Amino acid sequence: MQTRYREFAAVADTLLTNIRDLLDSPDPKTRVRAIHHLAAGVDTLERQVLLEAQTSGLTWAQIGEVYGVSRQAAHRRFSDETVVPSDFFDQLLEDLGEDADVAPALTRAAERVRGSTNA
């Protein structure tokens, strides 16, 4: 766990380093581009941190409390992300001890997760 949060800090440092020179540009379009990249990078980092927090056991209510919103609002805002480990569905199917035909929806979900982690 400690290593993961250090990865987040390194990503933030890299993001800030990469836009620092752009923000110092005399060209307004370059500065706008820098802010756009910063916002996109922060959004990506935010989702990664939230995913890690959820897999560590943080609830939507706790996340909502941090953001000053209800658990429902936090869920609506961030629930489009997969919140299970990439091998979750494979492990679930294995634990069922049945052929994949028994749970075709789980098989499709596992394929989607594998596809999103390979992209």
C-alpha positions as CSV (number, residue, x, y, z in Angstrom):
1,M,0.0,0.0,0.0
2,Q,2.8,2.4,0.9
3,T,4.3,2.0,-2.5
4,R,1.1,2.8,-4.3
5,Y,0.6,6.2,-2.6
6,R,4.2,7.0,-3.5
7,E,3.4,6.3,-7.1
8,F,0.5,8.8,-6.9
9,A,2.9,11.4,-5.5
10,A,5.4,10.7,-8.3
11,V,2.6,11.1,-10.9
12,A,1.6,14.4,-9.4
13,D,5.2,15.6,-9.4
14,T,5.7,14.7,-13.0
15,L,2.4,16.3,-14.0
16,L,3.4,19.6,-12.3
17,T,6.9,19.5,-13.8
18,N,5.6,18.9,-17.3
19,I,3.3,21.9,-17.2
20,R,5.5,24.4,-15.3
21,D,7.3,25.6,-18.4
22,L,4.1,25.8,-20.4
23,L,2.5,28.0,-17.7
24,D,5.6,30.3,-17.9
25,S,5.0,30.8,-21.7
26,P,4.2,34.3,-23.0
27,D,1.7,32.6,-25.4
28,P,-1.8,32.6,-23.8
29,K,-2.8,29.5,-25.9
30,T,0.1,27.6,-24.5
31,R,-0.9,28.5,-20.9
32,V,-4.5,27.4,-21.6
33,R,-3.2,24.1,-23.0
34,A,-1.1,23.7,-19.8
35,I,-4.2,24.2,-17.6
36,H,-6.2,21.8,-19.8
37,H,-3.4,19.1,-19.4
38,L,-3.3,19.8,-15.6
39,A,-7.0,19.4,-15.2
40,A,-7.0,16.1,-17.3
41,G,-4.0,14.8,-15.3
42,V,-5.6,15.7,-12.0
43,D,-8.9,14.0,-13.0
44,T,-7.0,10.8,-14.0
45,L,-5.0,10.8,-10.8
46,E,-8.2,11.5,-8.7
47,R,-9.9,8.4,-10.2
48,Q,-6.8,6.2,-9.6
49,V,-6.6,7.3,-6.0
50,L,-10.4,6.8,-5.5
51,L,-10.2,3.3,-7.1
52,E,-7.3,2.4,-4.7
53,A,-9.2,3.8,-1.8
54,Q,-12.3,1.8,-2.6
55,T,-10.3,-1.4,-3.0
56,S,-8.8,-0.6,0.4
57,G,-12.2,-0.5,1.9
58,L,-13.2,3.2,1.8
59,T,-17.0,3.5,1.4
60,W,-19.0,5.9,-0.8
61,A,-20.2,7.6,2.4
62,Q,-16.6,8.2,3.5
63,I,-15.6,9.5,0.0
64,G,-18.7,11.7,-0.1
65,E,-17.8,13.1,3.3
66,V,-14.3,14.1,2.0
67,Y,-16.0,15.9,-1.0
68,G,-18.7,17.4,1.1
69,V,-21.5,15.6,-0.8
70,S,-23.7,12.6,-0.1
71,R,-22.6,9.0,-0.7
72,Q,-25.1,9.0,-3.6
73,A,-23.6,12.1,-5.2
74,A,-20.1,10.6,-4.8
75,H,-21.2,7.3,-6.3
76,R,-22.9,9.1,-9.3
77,R,-19.7,11.1,-9.9
78,F,-17.2,8.4,-9.7
79,S,-18.9,5.0,-10.1
80,D,-18.1,4.6,-13.8
81,E,-14.7,3.2,-12.7
82,T,-14.2,-0.5,-12.1
83,V,-13.9,-1.0,-8.4
84,V,-12.7,-4.6,-8.2
85,P,-9.3,-6.1,-8.9
86,S,-8.8,-7.2,-12.5
87,D,-8.7,-10.9,-11.5
88,F,-11.9,-10.6,-9.5
89,F,-14.3,-12.3,-12.0
90,D,-11.8,-15.0,-12.9
91,Q,-11.4,-15.8,-9.2
92,L,-15.2,-15.8,-8.7
93,L,-15.7,-18.2,-11.6
94,E,-13.0,-20.4,-10.2
95,D,-14.6,-20.3,-6.8
96,L,-17.9,-21.3,-8.3
97,G,-16.3,-24.5,-9.5
98,E,-18.5,-24.6,-12.6
99,D,-18.0,-24.1,-16.3
100,A,-18.0,-20.5,-17.5
101,D,-21.3,-21.3,-19.3
102,V,-23.0,-21.3,-15.9
103,A,-22.3,-17.6,-15.5
104,P,-22.1,-16.0,-19.0
105,A,-22.6,-12.5,-17.6
106,L,-19.6,-13.0,-15.2
107,T,-17.5,-14.3,-18.1
108,R,-18.4,-11.2,-20.2
109,A,-17.6,-8.9,-17.3
110,A,-14.2,-10.6,-16.8
111,E,-13.5,-10.1,-20.5
112,R,-14.4,-6.4,-20.2
113,V,-12.1,-6.0,-17.2
114,R,-9.2,-7.8,-18.9
115,G,-9.8,-5.6,-22.0
116,S,-9.7,-2.4,-20.0
117,T,-6.5,-3.4,-18.2
118,N,-4.8,-4.4,-21.5
119,A,-5.7,-1.1,-23.2
